[in-house]
Amino acid sequence: MKIDCFKCQYFRVTWDQNNPRGCSAYGFKTKQLPSVLVKQSSGMDCLKFVAKKQEGQR
């Protein structure tokens, strides 16, 4: 399963030009999508993915 970080509530855009993407669940910044780095580092898919709530949902 491919994790789409852009749809995760923990994904964030940083002001760091060298590492413009971040994950607040794992607490790191990276050039690539955080889920890709997690997969490369651990060999497992991201276990912290939580879908963003859509407007109108609670």
N, C-alpha and C positions, 0 to 999 in steps of 0.2 A: 504494500500500500504506500503510495506517495503522499507525504504530508505537505499540505499547502500552508506554509507559515503565514501567508497574507490573510488567511481565514482564522488564525489563532489569536485568542485574546492576549497571549503573552508576547506576541511579535511586536517589535517597536523599531522605529526608524531613529537613528542616532545622528548627532551633529558631527561625528567623527568621520572625516572624509576617507580615511583608510579602512574603517570598519563601519559602514553605514547601516548595517542591520544588526538587531540584537534580540535576545530572548530574556525576558525578565524572570521566567521560571527557572532557567539554568544560570542566569546571571552573567552572560557573556555577550561580546560584540564580535562581528565577523564580516568579511567581505561577501561571503556567499549566504545562501539561506541557512538559517540555524539548523533546520532539520537535516540538511545535507551534511553539515559538520558533525552533528550527533551521530548520524549513520556511519560516517567515515571513522569517527573516533571509537564508537562502541560496537559497531556492527549490527546495531539494533535500530528499529524505527523509533522516533521520538515518542516517549511515553507520557509527556506532559501536555500534549495537544488538547486544547479546549476550544471548541468552536466559539467564535464571537457571536454575541446575541444580535439578532437582526432587529431593526427598528420595529416597534410594536410588540415585541416579545418581552417577557419579564424574566 
